[in-house]
Amino acid sequence: MSFVGGKLKLKGGEPPKTAGGVKKKKKAEERSLVAPEQQAKEGEKDESAEQTRKAIHGYALEQSPTEDRRTEAEKKFEARFRKVEEQMCKKAAQKSHRDRVKEFNEYLAKLSEHHDIPKVGPG
């Protein structure tokens, strides 16, 4: 069989539009924003960044760095986790590399023959 290459052509009318189509730009994106060099000169980086965010997204989140929104259980968990992690670090810092290797070798010596690496191949 032989096939003719190319697209399928429909008779008459406009060709069907693609699924994606051409999207129009939003008005917020069309606005000209302040150049980064001008922002640095003015010394108002935070305010201009917030204005840019408002211009692009249409809103700005107000954040207060002092507000802690965690529950009591989350605070207790984090405090306990930090305490345990600190103890583990102190314990690990007390042992030298030589001591760790020695303990690991002793552990391997105590394992049964079931864990030994089998010999593969002749000889």
ZIDABEL-V914864 format. One line per field, one symbol per residue. phi: phi as a letter, one per 40 degrees, with the letter a starting at -180 (. if undefined). psi: psi as a letter, one per 30 degrees, with the letter a starting at -180 (. if undefined). Layout:
phi=???
psi=???
//
This chain:
phi=.bbcchccbccggcccccccgbccccccccccccccccccccgbcccccccccccccgaaccbbcccbcccccccccccccccccccccccccccccccccccccccccccccdcccccbgcg
psi=kkkklllkkkklalkklleelkkkkleeffkklkkeeeeeefgheeeeeeeeeeeefflkkkkkffkjglleeeeeeeeeeeeeeeeeeeeeffkleeeeeeeeeeeeefllfeflkkkklk.
//
